[in-house]
Amino acid sequence: MSEVPSARGAEVGRRIGVGLMYGLWKPRVLGAWRVPAAGPAILAVNHSHNIDGPMVMGVAPRPTHFLVKKEAFVGPLDPFLTRIGQLKVDRDTTDRAAITRALDVLSAGDVLGIFPEGTRGEGDFAALRSGLAYFAVRSGAPIVPVAVLGSSERQGRLIKGLPPLRHRIDVVFGEPFEAGDGSGRRTRTALDEATERIQKQLTEHLENARRLTGR
């Protein structure tokens, strides 16, 4: 039986994230009020840098349980990430334990964070995996698109692999939307159609966020 991720742990993670993110960089958060104040929600975040997850975890208005690749759970990070409510996922297989834990988060009325592109890249939502559609259709939870802009900036870096210290990073939350078509279908066709709807919404949000921030 999988252990239900700790909501209290995720709140601890959020507080740690707040301290780190505001201590090292200058986050500018726009639209956080769009995240539903209660009930299940899925934050769908673009992914161009390793700090995107911790950044959103720190600035989101609610504690968030992110699906994190198992490769990040190494050494002392393994018990730490688990303790702060983050979910280990094996991206190379159908990780049923991770799927169950993610659905448990949503059924408990909490917030799930996911990188729908599946891996770090350009962060442009150009290619989505079907996992986000599955979680959204199965749980009925609204999706909140989140654009993180500026985290992949290279100019002025003092520490390799990190954005320049005190660099402004924009985090823009969009309007929640439903992924399903209202039929409740969970067939492969329904999930493919939901993925198309999701990609359209996320791409539009990213374009709007870039216009809004000038990034």
C-alpha positions in Angstrom: 0.0 0.0 0.0 1.4 3.4 -1.0 1.8 6.0 1.7 -0.3 9.1 1.3 2.0 12.1 0.8 2.2 14.4 3.7 0.3 17.7 3.3 2.1 19.0 6.4 5.4 18.0 4.8 4.4 19.9 1.6 3.8 23.0 3.7 7.2 22.7 5.2 8.6 22.4 1.7 6.7 25.5 0.7 8.3 27.5 3.6 11.8 26.2 2.7 11.2 27.1 -0.9 10.0 30.7 0.0 13.2 31.3 2.0 15.5 29.9 -0.7 13.9 31.4 -3.7 13.5 34.9 -2.3 16.9 34.7 -0.7 18.8 33.7 -3.9 16.7 35.3 -6.6 13.9 37.9 -7.1 10.7 36.1 -8.0 7.9 38.2 -9.5 4.7 36.3 -9.0 1.6 37.2 -11.1 -1.9 35.7 -10.9 -1.4 33.5 -7.8 -4.9 34.3 -6.8 -6.1 32.2 -9.8 -5.1 29.0 -7.9 -8.3 27.6 -6.3 -8.2 28.4 -2.6 -9.5 24.9 -1.7 -10.1 21.5 -3.3 -7.9 19.5 -5.7 -5.9 21.3 -8.4 -3.1 20.5 -10.8 -0.3 23.0 -11.5 1.0 22.4 -15.0 4.4 24.0 -15.2 6.8 24.5 -18.2 10.2 23.2 -17.5 13.5 24.7 -18.7 15.6 24.6 -15.5 16.1 22.5 -12.4 14.9 25.3 -10.1 11.5 25.6 -11.8 9.9 23.0 -9.4 11.4 24.5 -6.2 10.5 28.0 -7.4 6.8 27.2 -8.0 6.7 25.2 -4.7 8.0 28.3 -2.9 5.8 31.0 -4.5 2.5 29.0 -5.0 -0.2 30.1 -2.5 -0.8 26.4 -1.5 1.5 23.6 -0.6 2.3 21.5 -3.7 3.2 17.9 -4.2 5.4 17.7 -7.3 6.0 14.6 -9.4 9.8 14.5 -9.4 12.0 12.1 -11.4 13.5 9.3 -9.4 17.0 10.4 -10.4 16.7 13.4 -8.1 16.1 11.2 -5.0 19.8 10.5 -4.3 21.6 10.4 -1.0 20.2 12.6 1.7 17.8 14.2 -0.9 15.8 11.0 -0.9 14.4 11.2 2.6 14.2 15.0 2.5 12.1 15.1 -0.7 9.8 12.4 0.6 9.5 14.2 4.0 8.4 17.4 2.3 5.6 15.5 0.3 7.3 15.2 -3.1 6.5 12.2 -5.3 9.2 10.0 -6.8 8.3 8.9 -10.3 10.1 6.5 -12.7 9.8 8.2 -16.1 10.9 5.1 -18.0 8.0 2.9 -17.1 4.3 3.1 -16.1 5.0 3.8 -12.4 1.8 2.7 -10.8 2.9 3.5 -7.3 3.6 7.2 -8.3 0.2 7.3 -10.2 -1.6 6.1 -7.0 0.2 8.6 -4.8 -0.6 11.4 -7.2 -4.3 10.5 -7.3 -4.2 10.3 -3.5 -3.0 13.9 -3.4 -6.0 15.0 -5.6 -8.6 12.8 -3.8 -7.4 14.5 -0.5 -8.2 17.9 -2.0 -4.6 18.9 -2.3 -2.4 20.4 -5.1 -0.4 18.2 -7.5 2.5 19.8 -9.5 3.5 18.3 -12.8 5.8 19.1 -15.7 3.6 17.9 -18.6 6.6 17.9 -21.0 8.0 15.0 -19.0 11.5 16.3 -18.9 13.5 19.5 -18.9 13.8 21.2 -22.4 12.9 24.4 -24.0 10.0 24.9 -21.6 7.6 25.8 -24.5 5.0 23.0 -24.0 5.8 21.8 -27.5 5.4 18.1 -26.7 3.2 16.8 -23.8 3.0 13.4 -22.3 -0.4 11.9 -21.6 0.1 11.8 -17.8 -1.4 15.2 -17.2 -4.6 14.4 -19.1 -5.0 11.2 -17.2 -4.7 12.8 -13.8 -7.1 15.6 -14.8 -9.7 13.4 -16.4 -9.5 10.7 -13.7 -9.7 13.2 -10.8 -11.8 15.9 -12.3 -9.4 18.5 -10.9 -8.9 21.8 -12.7 -5.6 22.5 -14.4 -3.8 25.7 -13.6 -1.2 26.6 -16.2 2.0 28.0 -14.8 4.8 29.7 -16.8 8.2 30.1 -15.3 10.3 32.6 -17.3 13.9 33.7 -16.8 15.2 30.6 -14.9 17.3 29.5 -17.9 19.1 32.8 -18.2 22.9 32.1 -18.6 24.4 35.6 -18.8 25.9 36.7 -15.5 25.9 33.3 -13.8 28.3 33.0 -10.9 27.4 29.4 -10.1 27.3 26.9 -12.9 23.9 25.4 -13.4 22.0 28.1 -11.6 20.4 31.3 -12.8 22.4 34.5 -11.9 21.9 35.3 -8.2 19.4 38.1 -7.5 18.1 37.6 -11.1 14.4 38.3 -11.6 12.4 35.2 -12.4 8.7 35.5 -13.3 6.1 33.0 -12.3 2.8 33.5 -14.0 -0.3 31.5 -13.0 -3.2 31.3 -15.5 -6.9 30.7 -15.4 -7.9 27.2 -14.2 -9.6 25.0 -16.9 -11.1 21.5 -17.2 -9.3 19.0 -19.4 -12.2 16.7 -20.1 -15.1 17.2 -22.4 -17.7 16.6 -19.7 -18.4 13.0 -20.7 -16.3 11.4 -18.1 -14.7 9.1 -20.7 -11.2 7.7 -19.9 -10.6 6.0 -23.2 -7.3 6.4 -25.1 -9.1 8.6 -27.6 -10.6 10.8 -24.8 -7.2 11.2 -23.2 -5.6 12.1 -26.6 -8.3 14.7 -27.2 -7.8 16.0 -23.6 -4.0 16.3 -24.3 -4.7 18.4 -27.4 -7.0 20.7 -25.4 -4.4 21.0 -22.6 -1.6 21.8 -25.0 -3.6 24.5 -26.7 -4.4 26.1 -23.3 -0.9 25.8 -22.0 0.7 27.3 -25.1 -1.7 30.2 -25.1 -0.9 30.9 -21.5 2.8 30.8 -22.1 2.4 33.3 -25.0 0.3 35.6 -22.8 2.8 35.3 -20.0 5.7 36.3 -22.3 3.7 39.3 -23.5 2.8 40.3 -20.0 6.4 40.0 -18.7 8.3 41.1 -21.8 10.3 37.8 -21.7 
